[in-house]
Amino acid sequence: MSEVDPLGDALLALRALAVGHQRIGGVWLRGGAGPIRERLLQQLRLWLPETVPIRPLPPGIDDDRLEGGIDVAASLAAGTAVQRAGLLVECWSGVLLVQGAERLRPTLAARLAQARDRGGPALVLLDDGSEEERPAASLIDRVGPVLDLTQSRSTPELSLDPPSLVCPEASEADRQALAGVAAKLGVDSPRALLLAVRTAEVLAAGRDIIDEPNMIAAARLVLAPRATRMPADPPMDAPDQIEGEPQEQSLALEDVVVEAIRPNLMPDLIAALATGRTKSHPAQARGQGSRVRARAHGRPVGARAGSPNAGLRLALIDTLRAAAPWQAVRGRGNGRVLLRRDDLRVRRFEGRQTVLSLFVVDASGSAAFARLAEAKGAVELLLERAYARRAEVALIAFRGTGAELLLPPTRSLARARRLLGDLAGGGATPLAAGLDEARVLAEAARTKGRTAQLIVLTDGRANVARDGRQDRAAAMADAQAAARLIGGSGLRATVIDISARPQREASSLAAAMGARVVHLPRAGAEAVAAAAA
């Protein structure tokens, strides 16, 4: 079956949003700003009924503008507090366009999710299509269709044909079929299943029943982007037909839907497996430094009471807002705004720590050359993106009787290429020594204000103990002990199982470290870099 045009799917989803924006909760539209996205949003405005408001969410919006609060200018003019309706109230039954959805501060994302749960505006999540940052899981879980326009090139033609607003109700068989599809794809979010059912109903607007193409489209738009595993292949051999009995359908409806959307799963799901983003509730994007409070620089995250000294910056509007209700009491001398120390507000900023991606590579045995080549390539790929992501990269290799820091933490691509150029491998596997060396380096980086993450390339099998003896049982016990120390330190880690088949030892090692495990046999540099991102 040929792949569906992503632009056609986008139009299909936006038409469904215009019909039942409250039912499907919104859409996630991936891909940067440009003429394609602008044309799609223009089409959405044409399809939406005139009574449905559609508003953009201003960047850096404060809580009062979002949820309502005191109008500073009107309050100062009237000498008393004047309340103003917030953006959520203005478009409560409409649609909210969320630009830069992947960069929303957590508190704002939480407020939007809460508003959606109370029947607030549907959300159109707009991001730049980057794999490094994604919208908050709470928002993704409350919108239905997920659309990726990063590969689209053509601009859609506008249509003035208004969609029908009358939708059929899904039958029990339809609900059971979509539940079966969700189970086969590993989608465990009940919200995602409910949104898939509602999307099928909205896609069938103007018809009496939900037909098979509507079911396939709903599964492709809502369930396929959230898949966490590839579905099993259908049985090849059909049961023998007994003469005189009615012919049964060879595939159940859920299997028909799964087979129809299978071509759309391959590239996205394989990429997700590499990056570890295969949960219905995706974790915070990897490769990003921890958020920390900053005094005068970074992303604004509101204001707090305080004096603008020691590098702190005055939040003028928040200060005026705090003073406005008291002007009548203070007398408003000569038309001036009278301020008190308690009125002063200062800006709050949030920054990100520098990320250290520390590769720990098994350089032992006959496959050492391939593993080192993969790690070197991944290091170079990450360093090419290091400046934009405030990232550093380091590399530790373990072989023979110990571990060696081959590349100290650096952002310099030229330095990395020079140091990594002539590395060789081979010998025994001192896994515990490699993990110990990595933990010490990562904790040292953390004391300097960096966020450290470990990427361990190994099959989990060790044969050299900490004291240098070649004793497999002692080596495995030492490796487990070293892994538990990493887990206890709270370091973020990923174990890349590089064996031909998934190994129990690699999974056990990851469990002791509190790490995720990614099976990437014969992983290329791109896949390793993606797992570290």
ZALO-7080 format. One line per field, with one value per residue (C-alpha): residue number from 0; x, y, z. Coordinates in Angstrom, 3 decimals. Layout:
N
nr: NUM, ...
x: X, ...
y: Y, ...
z: Z, ...
END
This chain:
533
nr: 0, 1, 2, 3, 4, 5, 6, 7, 8, 9, 10, 11, 12, 13, 14, 15, 16, 17, 18, 19, 20, 21, 22, 23, 24, 25, 26, 27, 28, 29, 30, 31, 32, 33, 34, 35, 36, 37, 38, 39, 40, 41, 42, 43, 44, 45, 46, 47, 48, 49, 50, 51, 52, 53, 54, 55, 56, 57, 58, 59, 60, 61, 62, 63, 64, 65, 66, 67, 68, 69, 70, 71, 72, 73, 74, 75, 76, 77, 78, 79, 80, 81, 82, 83, 84, 85, 86, 87, 88, 89, 90, 91, 92, 93, 94, 95, 96, 97, 98, 99, 100, 101, 102, 103, 104, 105, 106, 107, 108, 109, 110, 111, 112, 113, 114, 115, 116, 117, 118, 119, 120, 121, 122, 123, 124, 125, 126, 127, 128, 129, 130, 131, 132, 133, 134, 135, 136, 137, 138, 139, 140, 141, 142, 143, 144, 145, 146, 147, 148, 149, 150, 151, 152, 153, 154, 155, 156, 157, 158, 159, 160, 161, 162, 163, 164, 165, 166, 167, 168, 169, 170, 171, 172, 173, 174, 175, 176, 177, 178, 179, 180, 181, 182, 183, 184, 185, 186, 187, 188, 189, 190, 191, 192, 193, 194, 195, 196, 197, 198, 199, 200, 201, 202, 203, 204, 205, 206, 207, 208, 209, 210, 211, 212, 213, 214, 215, 216, 217, 218, 219, 220, 221, 222, 223, 224, 225, 226, 227, 228, 229, 230, 231, 232, 233, 234, 235, 236, 237, 238, 239, 240, 241, 242, 243, 244, 245, 246, 247, 248, 249, 250, 251, 252, 253, 254, 255, 256, 257, 258, 259, 260, 261, 262, 263, 264, 265, 266, 267, 268, 269, 270, 271, 272, 273, 274, 275, 276, 277, 278, 279, 280, 281, 282, 283, 284, 285, 286, 287, 288, 289, 290, 291, 292, 293, 294, 295, 296, 297, 298, 299, 300, 301, 302, 303, 304, 305, 306, 307, 308, 309, 310, 311, 312, 313, 314, 315, 316, 317, 318, 319, 320, 321, 322, 323, 324, 325, 326, 327, 328, 329, 330, 331, 332, 333, 334, 335, 336, 337, 338, 339, 340, 341, 342, 343, 344, 345, 346, 347, 348, 349, 350, 351, 352, 353, 354, 355, 356, 357, 358, 359, 360, 361, 362, 363, 364, 365, 366, 367, 368, 369, 370, 371, 372, 373, 374, 375, 376, 377, 378, 379, 380, 381, 382, 383, 384, 385, 386, 387, 388, 389, 390, 391, 392, 393, 394, 395, 396, 397, 398, 399, 400, 401, 402, 403, 404, 405, 406, 407, 408, 409, 410, 411, 412, 413, 414, 415, 416, 417, 418, 419, 420, 421, 422, 423, 424, 425, 426, 427, 428, 429, 430, 431, 432, 433, 434, 435, 436, 437, 438, 439, 440, 441, 442, 443, 444, 445, 446, 447, 448, 449, 450, 451, 452, 453, 454, 455, 456, 457, 458, 459, 460, 461, 462, 463, 464, 465, 466, 467, 468, 469, 470, 471, 472, 473, 474, 475, 476, 477, 478, 479, 480, 481, 482, 483, 484, 485, 486, 487, 488, 489, 490, 491, 492, 493, 494, 495, 496, 497, 498, 499, 500, 501, 502, 503, 504, 505, 506, 507, 508, 509, 510, 511, 512, 513, 514, 515, 516, 517, 518, 519, 520, 521, 522, 523, 524, 525, 526, 527, 528, 529, 530, 531, 532
x: 0.000, 1.367, 2.050, -0.521, 0.374, 1.094, -0.419, -3.634, -3.708, -3.203, -6.205, -8.231, -7.339, -8.009, -11.379, -12.156, -11.022, -13.385, -16.268, -15.586, -12.842, -14.239, -14.541, -11.038, -9.303, -7.017, -4.117, -0.341, 1.108, 4.829, 7.080, 8.488, 6.716, 6.356, 3.872, 2.538, 1.623, 0.201, -1.996, -3.253, -4.148, -5.888, -7.902, -8.840, -10.174, -12.285, -13.743, -14.498, -17.986, -17.996, -19.216, -16.085, -13.251, -9.676, -6.839, -3.029, -1.275, 1.174, 4.763, 5.656, 2.027, 1.653, -0.866, -3.149, -3.473, -4.075, -6.629, -7.760, -6.688, -6.281, -6.162, -3.286, -4.096, -7.818, -7.140, -4.733, -7.219, -10.178, -8.330, -9.770, -9.116, -10.607, -10.763, -10.002, -11.071, -8.255, -7.428, -8.856, -12.240, -12.174, -11.808, -13.167, -15.384, -12.970, -9.442, -6.111, -3.040, 0.003, 3.144, 6.422, 4.542, 7.786, 9.159, 6.218, 7.157, 5.759, 3.340, 1.756, 1.453, -0.234, -2.766, -3.634, -4.087, -6.352, -8.420, -8.816, -10.034, -12.688, -13.968, -11.769, -10.386, -9.109, -5.351, -3.381, 0.167, 2.707, 6.403, 9.467, 9.553, 12.750, 13.359, 15.296, 12.351, 8.667, 5.535, 4.706, 3.267, 0.162, -0.638, 0.169, -2.124, -5.066, -5.040, -6.054, -4.342, -0.558, 0.744, 4.303, 4.828, 8.629, 8.837, 5.962, 6.850, 3.616, 1.212, -2.450, -5.250, -7.895, -11.374, -14.534, -16.694, -18.044, -17.886, -20.966, -21.404, -23.575, -21.527, -22.594, -21.889, -19.316, -20.788, -19.527, -17.806, -16.004, -14.822, -13.641, -11.748, -9.889, -9.150, -7.646, -5.527, -4.285, -3.349, -1.428, 0.491, 1.258, -0.740, -1.695, -3.196, -6.996, -7.195, -5.550, -8.085, -11.010, -9.671, -9.255, -12.920, -14.046, -11.832, -13.426, -16.861, -15.915, -14.269, -17.574, -19.499, -22.389, -22.682, -24.928, -22.201, -18.441, -16.961, -13.636, -11.702, -12.773, -11.473, -8.182, -7.754, -8.491, -5.974, -3.372, -3.822, -4.175, -2.826, 0.045, 2.113, 1.805, 2.822, 5.427, 5.944, 5.485, 2.328, 2.746, 2.356, -1.074, -1.274, -0.420, -2.508, -6.292, -8.311, -9.812, -13.293, -15.986, -18.387, -21.833, -20.673, -20.659, -17.308, -15.865, -13.938, -10.232, -9.202, -11.013, -11.629, -8.818, -6.375, -7.533, -6.879, -3.468, -2.354, -3.561, -1.495, 1.566, 3.500, 3.074, 4.620, 8.017, 10.110, 8.562, 8.591, 12.168, 13.296, 11.325, 12.928, 16.343, 15.524, 13.564, 10.389, 8.037, 5.772, 2.308, 3.424, 6.814, 9.359, 11.119, 13.265, 16.662, 19.835, 18.557, 20.171, 18.276, 16.374, 17.986, 17.066, 19.008, 19.275, 19.203, 19.309, 17.411, 13.734, 11.337, 9.135, 7.124, 7.896, 8.218, 8.283, 11.726, 14.014, 15.920, 19.432, 22.364, 21.712, 17.954, 15.769, 12.635, 9.362, 7.660, 4.225, 3.977, 5.032, 2.318, -0.223, 0.602, 0.339, -2.839, -5.459, -3.929, -3.834, -7.180, -6.049, -2.662, -4.189, -2.687, -0.697, -0.636, -1.687, 1.455, 1.543, 2.562, 4.729, 5.764, 8.553, 6.011, 4.842, 8.213, 8.460, 11.556, 11.845, 12.373, 14.463, 15.182, 18.162, 19.506, 22.690, 25.307, 24.829, 27.721, 27.033, 29.512, 29.977, 31.185, 32.228, 33.091, 36.331, 37.083, 36.865, 36.622, 33.753, 35.673, 36.550, 32.892, 31.763, 34.500, 33.641, 29.993, 30.921, 33.353, 30.735, 28.118, 30.547, 31.187, 27.466, 26.677, 29.527, 28.220, 25.022, 26.769, 26.757, 22.984, 22.313, 24.991, 26.424, 29.780, 30.868, 33.365, 34.384, 35.623, 36.666, 37.237, 39.294, 42.110, 42.338, 40.983, 39.254, 40.725, 39.380, 40.013, 38.250, 37.918, 34.766, 34.882, 32.833, 35.633, 34.979, 38.540, 39.996, 37.722, 38.736, 42.409, 42.162, 39.873, 41.605, 43.833, 42.035, 42.172, 40.446, 40.585, 41.161, 39.091, 36.053, 36.556, 32.982, 33.071, 36.183, 34.464, 31.356, 33.412, 35.447, 32.264, 30.560, 33.541, 33.738, 29.970, 29.816, 32.760, 30.895, 27.762, 29.663, 30.612, 26.971, 26.579, 23.917, 25.657, 24.157, 25.835, 25.503, 26.905, 27.562, 27.894, 26.310, 26.465, 28.950, 32.086, 35.057, 37.554, 36.921, 37.811, 41.078, 42.157, 41.415, 39.839, 36.962, 33.583, 31.439, 33.387, 33.442, 29.640, 29.144, 31.471, 29.688, 26.323, 27.771, 29.174, 25.810, 23.984, 26.316, 25.365, 21.695, 22.037, 23.757, 20.747, 22.721, 20.713, 21.842, 21.087, 22.368, 22.669, 22.633, 24.897, 24.563, 22.903, 19.998, 18.743, 20.822, 19.572, 22.861, 22.354, 18.802, 19.947, 22.733, 20.267, 17.862, 20.625, 21.540, 17.943, 18.559, 16.581, 17.855, 17.816, 18.568, 20.536, 22.470, 25.011, 24.001, 25.207, 26.504, 23.146, 21.236, 23.698, 23.558, 19.755, 19.721, 21.965, 19.933
y: 0.000, 3.420, 5.954, 8.664, 12.250, 14.085, 17.259, 15.393, 14.026, 17.539, 18.829, 15.832, 16.484, 20.224, 19.562, 17.224, 19.939, 22.443, 19.974, 18.733, 20.797, 20.157, 16.416, 15.695, 18.225, 19.681, 18.639, 18.585, 20.093, 19.398, 21.342, 24.848, 28.050, 28.699, 29.084, 25.520, 25.920, 29.400, 28.137, 25.270, 27.643, 29.914, 26.917, 26.101, 29.621, 29.274, 25.956, 26.991, 28.417, 32.182, 31.739, 29.764, 32.085, 31.271, 33.062, 32.834, 32.315, 35.255, 34.261, 34.894, 35.448, 36.061, 34.418, 37.463, 37.778, 34.037, 33.551, 37.115, 39.647, 43.334, 45.741, 48.016, 50.996, 50.965, 50.499, 53.448, 55.648, 54.645, 54.546, 51.111, 47.557, 46.821, 43.168, 42.016, 38.722, 36.353, 34.779, 31.420, 33.015, 34.872, 31.651, 29.104, 27.391, 27.981, 27.143, 28.291, 28.380, 27.499, 28.694, 27.222, 24.517, 22.670, 25.693, 26.357, 26.641, 23.701, 25.824, 27.274, 23.828, 22.557, 25.416, 24.733, 21.024, 21.826, 24.198, 21.480, 19.033, 21.554, 21.918, 24.872, 25.729, 23.085, 23.299, 23.512, 22.674, 24.176, 23.311, 23.327, 19.549, 19.079, 15.693, 17.356, 19.241, 18.344, 19.748, 18.675, 15.167, 16.598, 18.567, 15.779, 13.454, 15.862, 16.371, 13.807, 13.822, 14.153, 15.495, 15.819, 18.334, 18.394, 16.589, 18.420, 20.778, 21.629, 24.344, 23.286, 24.956, 26.668, 25.155, 27.097, 23.984, 23.996, 20.599, 18.910, 19.255, 16.135, 13.120, 9.491, 7.679, 4.885, 1.425, -1.041, -2.964, 0.209, 0.899, -2.678, -2.558, 0.639, -0.777, -3.828, -1.597, 0.371, -2.883, -4.180, -0.884, -0.717, 2.485, 2.338, 5.802, 5.663, 9.283, 8.356, 5.568, 7.859, 10.557, 7.963, 6.934, 10.569, 11.326, 8.444, 9.862, 13.367, 12.106, 10.425, 13.731, 13.830, 10.017, 7.605, 5.196, 5.095, 3.186, 1.395, 4.349, 6.534, 3.907, 3.630, 7.411, 7.788, 5.071, 6.595, 10.119, 9.349, 5.893, 5.356, 8.373, 7.032, 3.435, 1.893, -1.373, -2.917, -5.067, -8.794, -10.008, -11.513, -15.301, -16.362, -19.526, -19.212, -22.033, -24.713, -23.848, -26.495, -26.826, -25.421, -23.083, -19.322, -17.800, -15.835, -12.635, -13.466, -10.570, -8.886, -5.153, -4.319, -6.373, -4.623, -1.255, -2.324, -3.595, -0.391, 1.851, -0.434, 1.458, 4.668, 3.115, 2.097, 5.288, 7.072, 4.065, 3.062, 6.633, 6.638, 3.364, 4.914, 8.013, 6.193, 8.245, 5.312, 5.945, 7.376, 9.814, 10.876, 12.029, 15.349, 15.544, 13.993, 15.868, 18.949, 20.368, 20.600, 23.831, 26.143, 29.534, 32.458, 36.001, 38.217, 36.086, 33.166, 32.485, 34.769, 32.724, 35.415, 37.729, 37.666, 40.186, 41.695, 44.697, 45.219, 44.946, 42.546, 42.062, 41.482, 43.263, 45.246, 43.844, 47.203, 45.963, 43.531, 46.282, 48.628, 45.823, 45.239, 48.963, 49.734, 48.558, 50.784, 54.122, 55.381, 54.644, 56.299, 59.483, 59.413, 62.571, 64.974, 62.238, 60.210, 56.490, 56.004, 52.955, 51.195, 48.707, 45.882, 46.685, 45.998, 42.925, 41.496, 39.269, 35.535, 33.797, 30.187, 28.787, 25.374, 23.761, 22.610, 18.943, 16.485, 13.431, 10.823, 7.815, 4.637, 2.211, -1.471, -1.510, -5.180, -8.191, -8.595, -6.124, -3.286, -1.563, -1.279, -0.075, 2.556, 3.727, 4.105, 5.996, 8.273, 9.088, 9.792, 12.056, 14.079, 14.348, 15.559, 18.062, 19.534, 20.383, 21.220, 24.991, 25.257, 22.783, 23.993, 20.479, 18.866, 15.361, 12.945, 9.367, 6.558, 3.201, 0.064, -2.938, -5.146, -4.598, -1.057, 2.025, 5.095, 8.612, 8.981, 12.317, 14.732, 16.890, 19.227, 21.219, 21.350, 19.191, 19.665, 18.515, 15.472, 14.407, 14.791, 12.699, 10.028, 9.564, 6.549, 4.672, 0.900, -1.815, -5.480, -7.608, -8.510, -6.686, -4.768, -3.441, -2.439, -0.318, 1.527, 2.223, 3.385, 5.766, 7.148, 7.702, 9.591, 11.851, 12.444, 13.353, 15.730, 17.408, 17.679, 19.494, 22.097, 22.794, 20.502, 17.909, 14.605, 11.709, 8.353, 6.445, 2.933, 0.824, -2.798, -6.233, -6.321, -9.199, -8.698, -11.005, -8.828, -7.993, -4.709, -6.193, -7.175, -10.914, -12.653, -14.208, -13.956, -14.457, -11.872, -9.492, -9.668, -9.100, -6.084, -4.691, -4.980, -3.239, -0.426, -0.090, 0.169, 2.992, 4.872, 4.226, 5.422, 8.636, 9.676, 10.027, 9.810, 6.876, 4.897, 1.388, 0.641, -3.134, -3.664, -7.462, -9.181, -10.238, -8.569, -9.809, -10.450, -9.088, -5.691, -5.407, -6.413, -3.829, -1.112, -2.069, -1.754, 1.679, 2.866, 3.427, 2.806, 0.133, 0.456, -2.542, -1.307, -4.158, -2.827, 0.679, 3.406, 6.741, 8.416, 5.884, 6.166, 9.965, 9.812, 7.602, 10.099, 13.156
z: 0.000, -0.887, 1.811, 2.413, 1.544, 4.835, 3.404, 2.595, 6.131, 7.496, 5.555, 6.710, 10.354, 10.160, 8.549, 11.448, 13.873, 12.237, 12.651, 16.181, 17.799, 21.285, 20.627, 19.305, 21.560, 18.908, 16.674, 16.921, 13.731, 13.455, 11.112, 11.156, 10.222, 6.502, 3.647, 3.999, 7.647, 7.115, 4.286, 6.447, 9.285, 6.775, 5.601, 9.194, 9.681, 6.535, 7.681, 11.265, 11.835, 12.307, 15.880, 16.855, 18.001, 17.062, 18.860, 18.922, 22.259, 22.579, 23.360, 26.991, 28.036, 31.767, 34.079, 34.287, 30.520, 30.223, 32.979, 33.704, 36.295, 36.973, 34.006, 35.033, 32.791, 33.596, 37.311, 37.464, 35.599, 37.791, 41.090, 41.820, 40.689, 37.252, 36.226, 32.686, 31.073, 30.162, 26.814, 27.886, 28.581, 25.257, 23.264, 25.736, 23.154, 20.292, 19.164, 20.608, 18.336, 20.454, 18.656, 19.915, 21.811, 22.534, 24.415, 26.734, 30.384, 32.404, 34.445, 31.304, 29.715, 32.886, 32.828, 29.194, 29.943, 32.891, 30.751, 28.101, 30.757, 31.819, 28.256, 27.328, 23.904, 21.519, 21.012, 17.784, 18.914, 16.497, 16.748, 14.528, 13.983, 16.015, 17.655, 20.470, 22.012, 22.006, 23.636, 27.157, 27.486, 29.148, 25.985, 23.517, 25.442, 25.066, 21.306, 18.723, 15.296, 15.101, 11.785, 10.477, 7.663, 7.773, 4.411, 2.663, -0.158, -2.006, -0.834, -0.552, -2.471, -0.354, -0.232, 0.626, 0.860, 4.465, 6.197, 7.584, 11.343, 11.824, 13.011, 13.508, 16.762, 16.831, 17.261, 19.832, 17.024, 15.921, 19.461, 19.931, 16.626, 17.530, 20.992, 19.298, 17.043, 20.066, 21.838, 18.802, 18.525, 22.247, 22.798, 26.475, 26.944, 27.416, 26.231, 22.922, 22.346, 23.193, 20.843, 18.081, 18.432, 18.409, 15.403, 13.481, 14.318, 13.173, 9.975, 9.108, 9.362, 6.923, 6.746, 8.593, 9.688, 10.201, 7.282, 6.970, 5.423, 8.371, 10.808, 8.938, 8.821, 12.544, 13.432, 11.124, 12.514, 16.227, 17.083, 14.618, 15.834, 19.394, 18.583, 20.876, 18.987, 15.574, 15.332, 14.763, 11.203, 10.386, 9.952, 6.400, 6.246, 6.232, 7.898, 5.662, 4.398, 4.991, 2.110, 2.889, 5.658, 5.071, 4.115, 7.062, 6.557, 6.380, 8.591, 11.458, 11.163, 13.587, 11.486, 8.313, 9.962, 11.280, 7.879, 6.233, 8.523, 8.761, 6.020, 8.012, 11.137, 9.814, 9.624, 12.606, 14.909, 14.096, 14.802, 18.038, 19.146, 18.596, 20.624, 23.310, 22.702, 22.372, 25.339, 25.068, 27.764, 26.397, 28.916, 28.746, 25.636, 26.122, 25.363, 27.211, 30.306, 33.566, 34.140, 36.697, 38.101, 36.610, 37.947, 34.860, 31.727, 30.206, 29.590, 31.538, 33.902, 35.661, 38.547, 42.330, 45.154, 45.680, 45.169, 41.885, 43.262, 43.009, 39.303, 39.596, 37.017, 37.825, 36.435, 35.766, 34.655, 37.563, 39.952, 38.616, 38.781, 42.447, 43.231, 41.251, 43.788, 46.516, 44.687, 46.031, 49.601, 49.079, 47.715, 44.192, 44.881, 41.898, 39.486, 40.172, 40.901, 44.500, 45.085, 48.274, 48.803, 49.037, 45.478, 43.876, 41.680, 39.983, 36.955, 37.310, 34.661, 33.888, 32.022, 31.102, 32.252, 29.783, 28.806, 28.848, 26.688, 27.901, 25.617, 27.331, 24.599, 24.767, 22.739, 23.399, 21.132, 17.397, 16.977, 18.636, 15.359, 14.317, 17.761, 17.944, 14.425, 15.433, 18.586, 16.754, 14.149, 16.813, 18.709, 15.555, 14.777, 18.299, 18.258, 15.011, 16.937, 20.215, 19.954, 19.489, 22.318, 24.793, 24.760, 25.402, 24.439, 26.008, 25.209, 27.464, 26.021, 28.093, 26.989, 28.227, 31.985, 32.374, 30.975, 29.321, 28.831, 25.119, 24.666, 27.620, 27.677, 24.693, 22.207, 19.670, 16.615, 15.343, 18.670, 18.739, 15.246, 16.121, 19.314, 17.917, 14.593, 15.265, 18.039, 18.028, 20.062, 21.037, 24.120, 27.180, 28.611, 31.902, 31.995, 35.674, 35.108, 32.262, 34.349, 37.341, 35.183, 33.614, 36.985, 38.409, 35.340, 35.265, 38.962, 38.517, 35.658, 37.804, 40.557, 37.918, 37.096, 34.098, 33.325, 32.578, 30.645, 29.971, 26.687, 27.190, 24.060, 25.169, 25.083, 28.891, 29.089, 31.200, 31.793, 33.713, 37.374, 39.081, 40.389, 36.846, 37.154, 34.152, 36.072, 34.312, 37.434, 39.444, 36.460, 36.056, 39.795, 39.706, 36.650, 38.434, 41.486, 39.327, 37.578, 40.920, 41.972, 38.813, 39.492, 43.062, 41.972, 39.884, 36.655, 33.441, 31.318, 28.177, 27.457, 23.742, 23.301, 20.304, 20.137, 17.171, 19.395, 22.596, 25.542, 29.072, 30.412, 28.753, 30.097, 33.584, 33.450, 32.392, 35.187, 37.799, 36.409, 36.266, 32.554, 29.419, 27.048, 23.255, 21.048, 18.040, 16.385, 13.899, 14.910, 12.617, 13.832, 13.126, 15.251, 18.144, 18.004, 17.941, 21.030, 22.798, 21.750
END
